[in-house]
Every structure is written in C-alpha cells, then in structure tokens.
Amino acid sequence: MQGRIIKLISNKWTVLSDGKNYECSCIGKFRYEKKSPVVGDVVIFDKEENVIKEILPRKNELIRPPVANVDQAVILVSCKEPNFSSNLLDKMLVVIEYNNIKPIICFTKYDLLEDTSEIDEIIEYYKNIGYKVYINNDLLNIKKIFNGKLSVLTGQTGVGKSSLLNKLSEDLNLATGEISKALGRGRHTTRHVELLNIEGGLVADTPGFSSLDFIGMDKNDIKDNFIEFYKYQDNCKYKDCIHVKEDGCYIKKMVLNGTIRNTRYENYKKFIESVEEKKR
C-alpha cells in the first residue's frame, strides 16, 4: 500500500493511508543504502507486516527540521522574548528558498511591543520584496494558507509555534514553554516532527532550533536566494558579481541609497563569509 509518513518517534514511523494510521518499522536495506524515511515521505508499505518497503522520490527535503515533500514553510519570528533576529530570519529564508519551498513569514508576540514602529518598517520591507507576511493575531487570514498544502511551521525555540497551532486548532492542546530569562530563548516543548491535520492541510509542528547551517550551499547559492537582488544585479559591472568586494556593484549602490535594507545586506555578507570559511 501507499501512504504518507505523518510522525516519527523512536524509530517507529506512523503512516497515513486511506484515512487510517499504521505504525511501521523499516526493512533492513535502508541501513545499507544509508536511507532513512522522514516525515512527509510518500512510501510503499506492507500493512500486514507494518513494514515500510520503499521511499518514493522526494520533490524536496529539509535537513533541519527533517521533513520531505514540503509545499511551503511558515517561518515564525518573534518580535520579543526572544527578540527579533534579522540574521536568523534571513538565514531561514535563504535555506528555504534554496530547497525550492515557498516561504511565508509570521511575526509572533507583536502584542508585547510597546512601540511597533521598527517592526512595522521591517514587515513592510519584506512585503515589498515579495514575501507574504502575517502577524500571528491575524488568525482568519493565516488559516487560509494551509488548505491543501503540506506546510512546515518552523522558527527559533520559544517563538510560539505550539501556541499558534493551539489557536488554529483548539483540540490539539500542544505543550508550550516559558522563555528562559538567562538565555533569552525558549525551552523545547516539541520533541518530534509530526504532521497535524489543520485547516484542510498537513502542518508539521517541528522541534525548535537556535541555529542552522547552509548545508551543501556555496556563495552563488546565497546570492541567488536574496530575492531583492534579482531586480538590480544585471546592472552590476561584472556578470558574476558577488556584491561584496567588486567595483561597479549596483547592489551596493542600492544599499547606500536605502532601496535594499542595510541589515539584509550585512547578513548577506556574513553568510557569504560563512560558506567561504567552510570551503577553506
């Protein structure tokens, strides 16, 4: 039979097929082939033996969180507790774009801000360069994005993923955690990846994380996934301009006149330096 993996806990894969859940193990050949089924995989399994026999080809795969065949990624970024990090948001956007997944940004804990002007300016910038951006109290519109999609809900630990899911579907009762005052980040409340049936789609509530890496990416991959560069990079002096040290770089001009947000560009340079350092 064919089904989709919706949960993985302690080497037990839950497969959804024809409206029923089957708790399965895997055949030994996966170990020799160095393969491992992940949540979101479409698989062939034996319902009598409860064994996964084959993993069908994936259209994409995220390493962290480990989810396959994703349609869109809803990136939750906190306005406060933990404080907003442009570096983490931009890093997640680059990784998600690189994996051919549509990113959607959702700002959480907006109501905790005494002055929203800075965050409002940031939200407007990301909207203007082409991203869909929501504030987490806009539940009516947020609900509409999940229908018919396999979505990943992801973000820094403590950003409020489980809290948002509880608001979207009251019967979930997912555990939520407090923010550590000493560390400025939340405690892990989600211990495994699981696809939840929400608003006509499947949503992956994933373990939070505080950092991620540009696995398999080089400096051109970083450049190609800063979407506001597309509009201007053909005006650069050199066709292979990386927009860092080259003269005649039009992207740098756009940063200087404020068309491209300076924090985005500074993050871009850090990402380029990071992948170059790993290469060395």
C-alpha atoms as an extended CHARMM CRD file, in Angstrom:
* protein
*
       280  EXT
         1         1  MET       CA              0.0000000000        0.0000000000        0.0000000000  PROA      1               0.0000000000
         2         2  GLN       CA              0.9560000000        3.6460000000       -0.4620000000  PROA      2               0.0000000000
         3         3  GLY       CA              0.7980000000        6.2040000000        2.3080000000  PROA      3               0.0000000000
         4         4  ARG       CA              2.4620000000        9.2640000000        3.8000000000  PROA      4               0.0000000000
         5         5  ILE       CA              4.5840000000        9.3180000000        6.9440000000  PROA      5               0.0000000000
         6         6  ILE       CA              2.9800000000       11.7190000000        9.4220000000  PROA      6               0.0000000000
         7         7  LYS       CA              5.0050000000       11.0210000000       12.5700000000  PROA      7               0.0000000000
         8         8  LEU       CA              8.3590000000        9.5910000000       13.6420000000  PROA      8               0.0000000000
         9         9  ILE       CA              9.1180000000        8.6680000000       17.2620000000  PROA      9               0.0000000000
        10        10  SER       CA             11.8910000000        6.2990000000       18.3890000000  PROA      10              0.0000000000
        11        11  ASN       CA             12.3000000000        4.5020000000       15.0490000000  PROA      11              0.0000000000
        12        12  LYS       CA              8.5510000000        3.9940000000       14.6830000000  PROA      12              0.0000000000
        13        13  TRP       CA              7.0300000000        5.6240000000       11.6100000000  PROA      13              0.0000000000
        14        14  THR       CA              3.2960000000        6.3750000000       11.5770000000  PROA      14              0.0000000000
        15        15  VAL       CA              1.9560000000        6.0700000000        8.0320000000  PROA      15              0.0000000000
        16        16  LEU       CA             -1.3860000000        7.5760000000        6.9940000000  PROA      16              0.0000000000
        17        17  SER       CA             -3.1710000000        5.6550000000        4.2400000000  PROA      17              0.0000000000
        18        18  ASP       CA             -6.8670000000        5.7740000000        3.2740000000  PROA      18              0.0000000000
        19        19  GLY       CA             -7.7220000000        7.6280000000        6.4600000000  PROA      19              0.0000000000
        20        20  LYS       CA             -6.0560000000        5.0640000000        8.7540000000  PROA      20              0.0000000000
        21        21  ASN       CA             -2.7910000000        5.2100000000       10.7020000000  PROA      21              0.0000000000
        22        22  TYR       CA             -0.2830000000        2.3460000000       10.6300000000  PROA      22              0.0000000000
        23        23  GLU       CA              2.7070000000        2.1970000000       12.9850000000  PROA      23              0.0000000000
        24        24  CYS       CA              5.5570000000        0.7900000000       10.9040000000  PROA      24              0.0000000000
        25        25  SER       CA              9.1940000000       -0.1960000000       11.0860000000  PROA      25              0.0000000000
        26        26  CYS       CA             11.6490000000       -0.2370000000        8.1530000000  PROA      26              0.0000000000
        27        27  ILE       CA             13.2700000000       -3.0630000000        6.2480000000  PROA      27              0.0000000000
        28        28  GLY       CA             16.9970000000       -3.5760000000        6.7160000000  PROA      28              0.0000000000
        29        29  LYS       CA             18.0260000000       -2.4330000000        3.2310000000  PROA      29              0.0000000000
        30        30  PHE       CA             17.5590000000        1.2210000000        4.2130000000  PROA      30              0.0000000000
        31        31  ARG       CA             20.5030000000        0.9330000000        6.6250000000  PROA      31              0.0000000000
        32        32  TYR       CA             22.7670000000       -0.4520000000        3.8940000000  PROA      32              0.0000000000
        33        33  GLU       CA             21.6040000000        2.2040000000        1.4200000000  PROA      33              0.0000000000
        34        34  LYS       CA             22.0740000000        4.8720000000        4.1250000000  PROA      34              0.0000000000
        35        35  LYS       CA             18.4920000000        5.9770000000        3.7050000000  PROA      35              0.0000000000
        36        36  SER       CA             16.0170000000        6.9060000000        6.3720000000  PROA      36              0.0000000000
        37        37  PRO       CA             12.3510000000        7.7160000000        5.8370000000  PROA      37              0.0000000000
        38        38  VAL       CA             11.3380000000       11.1250000000        7.2120000000  PROA      38              0.0000000000
        39        39  VAL       CA              8.0380000000       12.7780000000        7.9770000000  PROA      39              0.0000000000
        40        40  GLY       CA              6.3520000000       13.8370000000        4.7410000000  PROA      40              0.0000000000
        41        41  ASP       CA              7.7390000000       10.9260000000        2.7120000000  PROA      41              0.0000000000
        42        42  VAL       CA              5.3370000000        9.0590000000        0.4680000000  PROA      42              0.0000000000
        43        43  VAL       CA              6.1260000000        5.3740000000        0.9540000000  PROA      43              0.0000000000
        44        44  ILE       CA              5.1270000000        1.8670000000       -0.0830000000  PROA      44              0.0000000000
        45        45  PHE       CA              4.4440000000       -0.3140000000        2.9480000000  PROA      45              0.0000000000
        46        46  ASP       CA              3.1130000000       -3.7450000000        3.8550000000  PROA      46              0.0000000000
        47        47  LYS       CA              0.0500000000       -3.2220000000        6.0430000000  PROA      47              0.0000000000
        48        48  GLU       CA              0.0720000000       -6.8430000000        7.2150000000  PROA      48              0.0000000000
        49        49  GLU       CA              3.6790000000       -6.7430000000        8.4420000000  PROA      49              0.0000000000
        50        50  ASN       CA              3.6380000000       -2.9820000000        9.1570000000  PROA      50              0.0000000000
        51        51  VAL       CA              6.9380000000       -2.5300000000        7.3400000000  PROA      51              0.0000000000
        52        52  ILE       CA              7.9830000000        0.2950000000        5.0170000000  PROA      52              0.0000000000
        53        53  LYS       CA              9.3640000000       -1.2340000000        1.8060000000  PROA      53              0.0000000000
        54        54  GLU       CA             10.1240000000        1.7520000000       -0.4120000000  PROA      54              0.0000000000
        55        55  ILE       CA             10.5160000000        5.5340000000       -0.2800000000  PROA      55              0.0000000000
        56        56  LEU       CA              9.0830000000        7.2520000000       -3.3480000000  PROA      56              0.0000000000
        57        57  PRO       CA             11.0940000000       10.1150000000       -4.9430000000  PROA      57              0.0000000000
        58        58  ARG       CA             11.0530000000       13.3640000000       -2.9710000000  PROA      58              0.0000000000
        59        59  LYS       CA             10.4060000000       16.7540000000       -4.5370000000  PROA      59              0.0000000000
        60        60  ASN       CA             12.4390000000       18.3990000000       -1.7700000000  PROA      60              0.0000000000
        61        61  GLU       CA             13.7990000000       17.7590000000        1.6980000000  PROA      61              0.0000000000
        62        62  LEU       CA             14.7370000000       19.8670000000        4.6920000000  PROA      62              0.0000000000
        63        63  ILE       CA             17.5730000000       18.5880000000        6.8770000000  PROA      63              0.0000000000
        64        64  ARG       CA             16.6290000000       20.5560000000        9.9610000000  PROA      64              0.0000000000
        65        65  PRO       CA             13.7630000000       20.0960000000       10.5900000000  PROA      65              0.0000000000
        66        66  PRO       CA             13.7720000000       16.7010000000        8.7740000000  PROA      66              0.0000000000
        67        67  VAL       CA             10.6840000000       16.9240000000        6.5490000000  PROA      67              0.0000000000
        68        68  ALA       CA             10.1960000000       15.9340000000        2.8870000000  PROA      68              0.0000000000
        69        69  ASN       CA              7.8140000000       16.9850000000        0.0900000000  PROA      69              0.0000000000
        70        70  VAL       CA              7.0740000000       20.3690000000        1.6230000000  PROA      70              0.0000000000
        71        71  ASP       CA              4.8670000000       22.8720000000       -0.2350000000  PROA      71              0.0000000000
        72        72  GLN       CA              5.5250000000       25.8720000000        1.9830000000  PROA      72              0.0000000000
        73        73  ALA       CA              7.3760000000       26.8680000000        5.1360000000  PROA      73              0.0000000000
        74        74  VAL       CA              5.7900000000       29.2400000000        7.6220000000  PROA      74              0.0000000000
        75        75  ILE       CA              8.6950000000       30.9370000000        9.3910000000  PROA      75              0.0000000000
        76        76  LEU       CA              7.7430000000       32.2110000000       12.8340000000  PROA      76              0.0000000000
        77        77  VAL       CA              9.8910000000       35.0820000000       14.0870000000  PROA      77              0.0000000000
        78        78  SER       CA              9.3730000000       36.6210000000       17.4860000000  PROA      78              0.0000000000
        79        79  CYS       CA              9.1290000000       40.3840000000       17.9990000000  PROA      79              0.0000000000
        80        80  LYS       CA             10.1070000000       39.9980000000       21.6590000000  PROA      80              0.0000000000
        81        81  GLU       CA             11.1170000000       37.2450000000       24.1240000000  PROA      81              0.0000000000
        82        82  PRO       CA             13.1330000000       36.1190000000       22.2280000000  PROA      82              0.0000000000
        83        83  ASN       CA             13.8950000000       39.4040000000       20.4950000000  PROA      83              0.0000000000
        84        84  PHE       CA             13.6460000000       39.6920000000       16.7200000000  PROA      84              0.0000000000
        85        85  SER       CA             16.7240000000       38.4100000000       14.8730000000  PROA      85              0.0000000000
        86        86  SER       CA             17.0800000000       39.5750000000       11.2710000000  PROA      86              0.0000000000
        87        87  ASN       CA             20.0740000000       37.2590000000       10.8920000000  PROA      87              0.0000000000
        88        88  LEU       CA             18.0610000000       34.1590000000       11.7820000000  PROA      88              0.0000000000
        89        89  LEU       CA             15.1040000000       35.1760000000        9.6100000000  PROA      89              0.0000000000
        90        90  ASP       CA             17.2950000000       35.8650000000        6.5830000000  PROA      90              0.0000000000
        91        91  LYS       CA             19.1820000000       32.6190000000        7.1050000000  PROA      91              0.0000000000
        92        92  MET       CA             15.9380000000       30.6220000000        7.1870000000  PROA      92              0.0000000000
        93        93  LEU       CA             14.6650000000       32.4200000000        4.0810000000  PROA      93              0.0000000000
        94        94  VAL       CA             17.8310000000       31.5730000000        2.1390000000  PROA      94              0.0000000000
        95        95  VAL       CA             17.7860000000       27.8970000000        3.1680000000  PROA      95              0.0000000000
        96        96  ILE       CA             14.0820000000       27.5170000000        2.4000000000  PROA      96              0.0000000000
        97        97  GLU       CA             14.3390000000       29.2930000000       -0.9750000000  PROA      97              0.0000000000
        98        98  TYR       CA             17.3500000000       27.1000000000       -1.8350000000  PROA      98              0.0000000000
        99        99  ASN       CA             15.2310000000       23.9850000000       -1.2040000000  PROA      99              0.0000000000
       100       100  ASN       CA             12.5320000000       25.2120000000       -3.6330000000  PROA      100             0.0000000000
       101       101  ILE       CA              9.9950000000       25.7080000000       -0.8710000000  PROA      101             0.0000000000
       102       102  LYS       CA              7.7220000000       28.7500000000       -0.6950000000  PROA      102             0.0000000000
       103       103  PRO       CA              8.4810000000       30.7780000000        2.4660000000  PROA      103             0.0000000000
       104       104  ILE       CA              5.8020000000       32.6390000000        4.4120000000  PROA      104             0.0000000000
       105       105  ILE       CA              6.7590000000       34.9040000000        7.3310000000  PROA      105             0.0000000000
       106       106  CYS       CA              4.7040000000       35.1960000000       10.5130000000  PROA      106             0.0000000000
       107       107  PHE       CA              5.6790000000       37.6430000000       13.2750000000  PROA      107             0.0000000000
       108       108  THR       CA              4.7020000000       36.4680000000       16.7570000000  PROA      108             0.0000000000
       109       109  LYS       CA              4.3680000000       38.2960000000       20.1000000000  PROA      109             0.0000000000
       110       110  TYR       CA              3.6250000000       41.5660000000       18.3050000000  PROA      110             0.0000000000
       111       111  ASP       CA              1.2880000000       42.4630000000       21.1760000000  PROA      111             0.0000000000
       112       112  LEU       CA              4.2400000000       42.5330000000       23.6120000000  PROA      112             0.0000000000
       113       113  LEU       CA              5.7810000000       45.5710000000       21.8850000000  PROA      113             0.0000000000
       114       114  GLU       CA              5.3130000000       48.9990000000       23.4250000000  PROA      114             0.0000000000
       115       115  ASP       CA              6.4900000000       50.6740000000       20.1970000000  PROA      115             0.0000000000
       116       116  THR       CA              5.7550000000       48.7920000000       16.9660000000  PROA      116             0.0000000000
       117       117  SER       CA              7.2700000000       51.3070000000       14.5240000000  PROA      117             0.0000000000
       118       118  GLU       CA             10.5590000000       49.4360000000       13.9740000000  PROA      118             0.0000000000
       119       119  ILE       CA              8.8830000000       46.0610000000       13.4630000000  PROA      119             0.0000000000
       120       120  ASP       CA              6.2600000000       47.6700000000       11.2060000000  PROA      120             0.0000000000
       121       121  GLU       CA              9.0350000000       49.0280000000        9.0000000000  PROA      121             0.0000000000
       122       122  ILE       CA             10.6700000000       45.5850000000        8.8420000000  PROA      122             0.0000000000
       123       123  ILE       CA              7.3520000000       43.9150000000        7.9820000000  PROA      123             0.0000000000
       124       124  GLU       CA              6.7290000000       46.4270000000        5.1920000000  PROA      124             0.0000000000
       125       125  TYR       CA             10.1820000000       45.8100000000        3.7000000000  PROA      125             0.0000000000
       126       126  TYR       CA              9.7340000000       42.0400000000        3.4940000000  PROA      126             0.0000000000
       127       127  LYS       CA              6.2910000000       42.5180000000        1.9530000000  PROA      127             0.0000000000
       128       128  ASN       CA              7.6910000000       44.9040000000       -0.6480000000  PROA      128             0.0000000000
       129       129  ILE       CA             10.3960000000       42.4900000000       -1.8030000000  PROA      129             0.0000000000
       130       130  GLY       CA              7.8120000000       39.7910000000       -2.4120000000  PROA      130             0.0000000000
       131       131  TYR       CA              7.1810000000       37.7520000000        0.7330000000  PROA      131             0.0000000000
       132       132  LYS       CA              3.8040000000       37.0280000000        2.2790000000  PROA      132             0.0000000000
       133       133  VAL       CA              3.9470000000       38.3660000000        5.8340000000  PROA      133             0.0000000000
       134       134  TYR       CA              1.4380000000       37.9230000000        8.6480000000  PROA      134             0.0000000000
       135       135  ILE       CA              1.1290000000       38.8980000000       12.3040000000  PROA      135             0.0000000000
       136       136  ASN       CA              0.1160000000       35.9480000000       14.4670000000  PROA      136             0.0000000000
       137       137  ASN       CA             -3.1110000000       37.5440000000       15.7150000000  PROA      137             0.0000000000
       138       138  ASP       CA             -4.4190000000       37.6690000000       12.1200000000  PROA      138             0.0000000000
       139       139  LEU       CA             -5.8020000000       34.1510000000       12.5410000000  PROA      139             0.0000000000
       140       140  LEU       CA             -8.5220000000       34.4330000000        9.9050000000  PROA      140             0.0000000000
       141       141  ASN       CA             -6.0360000000       35.0160000000        7.0900000000  PROA      141             0.0000000000
       142       142  ILE       CA             -3.3990000000       32.6650000000        8.4950000000  PROA      142             0.0000000000
       143       143  LYS       CA             -5.8960000000       29.7850000000        8.4350000000  PROA      143             0.0000000000
       144       144  LYS       CA             -6.3970000000       30.2060000000        4.6980000000  PROA      144             0.0000000000
       145       145  ILE       CA             -2.7680000000       29.4710000000        3.8000000000  PROA      145             0.0000000000
       146       146  PHE       CA             -2.8310000000       25.8250000000        4.9610000000  PROA      146             0.0000000000
       147       147  ASN       CA             -5.6400000000       24.3980000000        2.8240000000  PROA      147             0.0000000000
       148       148  GLY       CA             -4.4070000000       21.5980000000        0.5470000000  PROA      148             0.0000000000
       149       149  LYS       CA             -0.7330000000       22.1720000000        1.4460000000  PROA      149             0.0000000000
       150       150  LEU       CA              1.9720000000       20.3170000000        3.3380000000  PROA      150             0.0000000000
       151       151  SER       CA              3.3980000000       23.0970000000        5.4690000000  PROA      151             0.0000000000
       152       152  VAL       CA              6.3560000000       23.3130000000        7.8150000000  PROA      152             0.0000000000
       153       153  LEU       CA              5.8930000000       25.5860000000       10.8120000000  PROA      153             0.0000000000
       154       154  THR       CA              9.3750000000       26.4650000000       11.9350000000  PROA      154             0.0000000000
       155       155  GLY       CA             11.4000000000       29.0110000000       13.8640000000  PROA      155             0.0000000000
       156       156  GLN       CA             13.6130000000       29.6650000000       16.8390000000  PROA      156             0.0000000000
       157       157  THR       CA             12.9030000000       27.8630000000       20.1020000000  PROA      157             0.0000000000
       158       158  GLY       CA             10.3470000000       29.7820000000       22.1550000000  PROA      158             0.0000000000
       159       159  VAL       CA              8.9420000000       31.7260000000       19.2190000000  PROA      159             0.0000000000
       160       160  GLY       CA              5.4300000000       30.4010000000       19.7830000000  PROA      160             0.0000000000
       161       161  LYS       CA              4.8680000000       27.6470000000       17.2210000000  PROA      161             0.0000000000
       162       162  SER       CA              2.8180000000       25.4110000000       19.5110000000  PROA      162             0.0000000000
       163       163  SER       CA              0.8600000000       28.3960000000       20.8470000000  PROA      163             0.0000000000
       164       164  LEU       CA             -0.1370000000       29.3920000000       17.3170000000  PROA      164             0.0000000000
       165       165  LEU       CA             -1.1550000000       25.8270000000       16.4600000000  PROA      165             0.0000000000
       166       166  ASN       CA             -3.3080000000       25.6510000000       19.5880000000  PROA      166             0.0000000000
       167       167  LYS       CA             -5.1170000000       28.7990000000       18.4250000000  PROA      167             0.0000000000
       168       168  LEU       CA             -5.5910000000       27.3890000000       14.9260000000  PROA      168             0.0000000000
       169       169  SER       CA             -6.9490000000       24.0970000000       16.2580000000  PROA      169             0.0000000000
       170       170  GLU       CA             -8.1740000000       24.2030000000       19.8640000000  PROA      170             0.0000000000
       171       171  ASP       CA             -8.3740000000       20.4120000000       20.2650000000  PROA      171             0.0000000000
       172       172  LEU       CA             -4.5900000000       19.9670000000       19.8480000000  PROA      172             0.0000000000
       173       173  ASN       CA             -3.5940000000       21.1030000000       23.3690000000  PROA      173             0.0000000000
       174       174  LEU       CA              0.0890000000       21.1410000000       22.4420000000  PROA      174             0.0000000000
       175       175  ALA       CA              2.5510000000       21.8600000000       25.2430000000  PROA      175             0.0000000000
       176       176  THR       CA              4.0290000000       25.3430000000       25.3800000000  PROA      176             0.0000000000
       177       177  GLY       CA              7.0860000000       26.5220000000       27.2600000000  PROA      177             0.0000000000
       178       178  GLU       CA              8.2700000000       29.6450000000       29.0460000000  PROA      178             0.0000000000
       179       179  ILE       CA             11.2110000000       31.7330000000       27.9190000000  PROA      179             0.0000000000
       180       180  SER       CA             14.4500000000       31.2970000000       29.8480000000  PROA      180             0.0000000000
       181       181  LYS       CA             15.3290000000       34.7590000000       31.1810000000  PROA      181             0.0000000000
       182       182  ALA       CA             19.0130000000       33.8500000000       31.4450000000  PROA      182             0.0000000000
       183       183  LEU       CA             19.3620000000       32.5100000000       27.8940000000  PROA      183             0.0000000000
       184       184  GLY       CA             16.7460000000       34.6360000000       26.1430000000  PROA      184             0.0000000000
       185       185  ARG       CA             15.2820000000       31.6570000000       24.3600000000  PROA      185             0.0000000000
       186       186  GLY       CA             12.5830000000       29.0980000000       24.9910000000  PROA      186             0.0000000000
       187       187  ARG       CA             12.6430000000       25.5700000000       26.2560000000  PROA      187             0.0000000000
       188       188  HSD       CA             11.9170000000       22.8060000000       23.7540000000  PROA      188             0.0000000000
       189       189  THR       CA              8.2970000000       21.7090000000       24.0340000000  PROA      189             0.0000000000
       190       190  THR       CA              8.0530000000       19.8080000000       20.7340000000  PROA      190             0.0000000000
       191       191  ARG       CA             10.2090000000       16.6600000000       20.8550000000  PROA      191             0.0000000000
       192       192  HSD       CA              9.4350000000       15.1180000000       17.4830000000  PROA      192             0.0000000000
       193       193  VAL       CA              8.2530000000       16.0270000000       13.9940000000  PROA      193             0.0000000000
       194       194  GLU       CA              4.5860000000       15.3110000000       13.3500000000  PROA      194             0.0000000000
       195       195  LEU       CA              2.1090000000       16.2560000000       10.6150000000  PROA      195             0.0000000000
       196       196  LEU       CA             -1.0780000000       17.6870000000       12.0810000000  PROA      196             0.0000000000
       197       197  ASN       CA             -4.3570000000       17.9790000000       10.1910000000  PROA      197             0.0000000000
       198       198  ILE       CA             -5.1730000000       21.6930000000       10.2770000000  PROA      198             0.0000000000
       199       199  GLU       CA             -7.4900000000       23.7720000000        8.1160000000  PROA      199             0.0000000000
       200       200  GLY       CA             -7.6070000000       21.2370000000        5.2790000000  PROA      200             0.0000000000
       201       201  GLY       CA             -3.8560000000       20.6980000000        5.1000000000  PROA      201             0.0000000000
       202       202  LEU       CA             -0.9950000000       18.9020000000        6.8480000000  PROA      202             0.0000000000
       203       203  VAL       CA              1.1800000000       21.0360000000        9.1080000000  PROA      203             0.0000000000
       204       204  ALA       CA              4.4970000000       19.9370000000       10.5910000000  PROA      204             0.0000000000
       205       205  ASP       CA              4.9980000000       21.0820000000       14.1520000000  PROA      205             0.0000000000
       206       206  THR       CA              8.7610000000       20.7450000000       14.4390000000  PROA      206             0.0000000000
       207       207  PRO       CA             11.3000000000       20.9320000000       17.2570000000  PROA      207             0.0000000000
       208       208  GLY       CA             12.5890000000       24.4820000000       17.6670000000  PROA      208             0.0000000000
       209       209  PHE       CA             16.1530000000       25.4110000000       16.9030000000  PROA      209             0.0000000000
       210       210  SER       CA             18.5200000000       28.2670000000       17.6650000000  PROA      210             0.0000000000
       211       211  SER       CA             20.8190000000       27.9730000000       14.6370000000  PROA      211             0.0000000000
       212       212  LEU       CA             21.1010000000       26.3000000000       11.2650000000  PROA      212             0.0000000000
       213       213  ASP       CA             23.7560000000       25.8550000000        8.5920000000  PROA      213             0.0000000000
       214       214  PHE       CA             23.9700000000       26.3460000000        4.8320000000  PROA      214             0.0000000000
       215       215  ILE       CA             24.3320000000       22.6270000000        4.1160000000  PROA      215             0.0000000000
       216       216  GLY       CA             25.6160000000       21.9900000000        0.5970000000  PROA      216             0.0000000000
       217       217  MET       CA             25.4590000000       25.6700000000       -0.3950000000  PROA      217             0.0000000000
       218       218  ASP       CA             28.1180000000       27.9230000000       -1.9220000000  PROA      218             0.0000000000
       219       219  LYS       CA             28.3500000000       31.7090000000       -2.2860000000  PROA      219             0.0000000000
       220       220  ASN       CA             26.3750000000       31.7050000000       -5.5450000000  PROA      220             0.0000000000
       221       221  ASP       CA             23.5610000000       29.8100000000       -3.8310000000  PROA      221             0.0000000000
       222       222  ILE       CA             23.4950000000       32.5020000000       -1.1510000000  PROA      222             0.0000000000
       223       223  LYS       CA             23.4180000000       35.2600000000       -3.7780000000  PROA      223             0.0000000000
       224       224  ASP       CA             20.6970000000       33.5910000000       -5.8390000000  PROA      224             0.0000000000
       225       225  ASN       CA             18.3650000000       33.3400000000       -2.8440000000  PROA      225             0.0000000000
       226       226  PHE       CA             18.3550000000       37.0070000000       -1.8320000000  PROA      226             0.0000000000
       227       227  ILE       CA             15.3050000000       37.7980000000       -3.9050000000  PROA      227             0.0000000000
       228       228  GLU       CA             15.5730000000       41.6130000000       -3.9550000000  PROA      228             0.0000000000
       229       229  PHE       CA             18.9250000000       41.3030000000       -5.7690000000  PROA      229             0.0000000000
       230       230  TYR       CA             17.1920000000       39.9680000000       -8.9120000000  PROA      230             0.0000000000
       231       231  LYS       CA             15.8630000000       43.3750000000       -9.9050000000  PROA      231             0.0000000000
       232       232  TYR       CA             19.2360000000       45.1330000000       -9.8620000000  PROA      232             0.0000000000
       233       233  GLN       CA             22.0930000000       42.6580000000      -10.3230000000  PROA      233             0.0000000000
       234       234  ASP       CA             22.0980000000       42.8770000000      -14.1480000000  PROA      234             0.0000000000
       235       235  ASN       CA             23.2480000000       46.4830000000      -13.6990000000  PROA      235             0.0000000000
       236       236  CYS       CA             26.4610000000       45.3830000000      -11.9800000000  PROA      236             0.0000000000
       237       237  LYS       CA             29.7300000000       45.9280000000      -13.8480000000  PROA      237             0.0000000000
       238       238  TYR       CA             30.5290000000       42.2000000000      -13.7600000000  PROA      238             0.0000000000
       239       239  LYS       CA             28.0400000000       39.4550000000      -14.6190000000  PROA      239             0.0000000000
       240       240  ASP       CA             29.4640000000       37.1930000000      -11.8990000000  PROA      240             0.0000000000
       241       241  CYS       CA             29.4370000000       39.9550000000       -9.2800000000  PROA      241             0.0000000000
       242       242  ILE       CA             29.0680000000       38.6100000000       -5.7480000000  PROA      242             0.0000000000
       243       243  HSD       CA             28.2260000000       42.1100000000       -4.4390000000  PROA      243             0.0000000000
       244       244  VAL       CA             30.9060000000       42.2010000000       -1.7580000000  PROA      244             0.0000000000
       245       245  LYS       CA             34.3220000000       43.4810000000       -2.9020000000  PROA      245             0.0000000000
       246       246  GLU       CA             33.7540000000       44.1910000000       -6.6160000000  PROA      246             0.0000000000
       247       247  ASP       CA             33.8520000000       47.7120000000       -8.0440000000  PROA      247             0.0000000000
       248       248  GLY       CA             30.8960000000       48.8660000000      -10.1020000000  PROA      248             0.0000000000
       249       249  CYS       CA             28.4470000000       46.8220000000       -7.9930000000  PROA      249             0.0000000000
       250       250  TYR       CA             24.9280000000       48.1580000000       -8.4060000000  PROA      250             0.0000000000
       251       251  ILE       CA             23.6320000000       46.1790000000       -5.4190000000  PROA      251             0.0000000000
       252       252  LYS       CA             25.9290000000       48.1440000000       -3.1130000000  PROA      252             0.0000000000
       253       253  LYS       CA             24.5680000000       51.3750000000       -4.5880000000  PROA      253             0.0000000000
       254       254  MET       CA             21.0450000000       50.2130000000       -3.7860000000  PROA      254             0.0000000000
       255       255  VAL       CA             22.1410000000       49.5470000000       -0.2000000000  PROA      255             0.0000000000
       256       256  LEU       CA             23.6720000000       53.0070000000        0.1310000000  PROA      256             0.0000000000
       257       257  ASN       CA             20.5270000000       54.7720000000       -1.1010000000  PROA      257             0.0000000000
       258       258  GLY       CA             18.3110000000       52.6640000000        1.1860000000  PROA      258             0.0000000000
       259       259  THR       CA             16.4940000000       50.6920000000       -1.5300000000  PROA      259             0.0000000000
       260       260  ILE       CA             17.9790000000       47.4660000000       -0.1470000000  PROA      260             0.0000000000
       261       261  ARG       CA             17.8080000000       47.2630000000        3.6300000000  PROA      261             0.0000000000
       262       262  ASN       CA             21.2770000000       47.5460000000        5.1780000000  PROA      262             0.0000000000
       263       263  THR       CA             20.6680000000       44.7960000000        7.7620000000  PROA      263             0.0000000000
       264       264  ARG       CA             19.7620000000       42.3930000000        4.9240000000  PROA      264             0.0000000000
       265       265  TYR       CA             22.9670000000       43.2470000000        3.1000000000  PROA      265             0.0000000000
       266       266  GLU       CA             25.1030000000       42.9020000000        6.2340000000  PROA      266             0.0000000000
       267       267  ASN       CA             23.5460000000       39.4730000000        6.8590000000  PROA      267             0.0000000000
       268       268  TYR       CA             24.2470000000       38.5750000000        3.2290000000  PROA      268             0.0000000000
       269       269  LYS       CA             27.9550000000       39.3780000000        3.6610000000  PROA      269             0.0000000000
       270       270  LYS       CA             28.0920000000       37.2910000000        6.8460000000  PROA      270             0.0000000000
       271       271  PHE       CA             26.5070000000       34.3440000000        5.0270000000  PROA      271             0.0000000000
       272       272  ILE       CA             28.9920000000       34.6360000000        2.1510000000  PROA      272             0.0000000000
       273       273  GLU       CA             31.8610000000       34.7390000000        4.6470000000  PROA      273             0.0000000000
       274       274  SER       CA             30.4390000000       31.7100000000        6.4520000000  PROA      274             0.0000000000
       275       275  VAL       CA             30.2540000000       29.4620000000        3.3780000000  PROA      275             0.0000000000
       276       276  GLU       CA             33.6710000000       30.6540000000        2.1610000000  PROA      276             0.0000000000
       277       277  GLU       CA             35.2050000000       29.8690000000        5.5600000000  PROA      277             0.0000000000
       278       278  LYS       CA             33.7520000000       26.3520000000        5.4450000000  PROA      278             0.0000000000
       279       279  LYS       CA             35.1150000000       25.9080000000        1.9440000000  PROA      279             0.0000000000
       280       280  ARG       CA             38.6050000000       26.8980000000        3.1010000000  PROA      280             0.0000000000
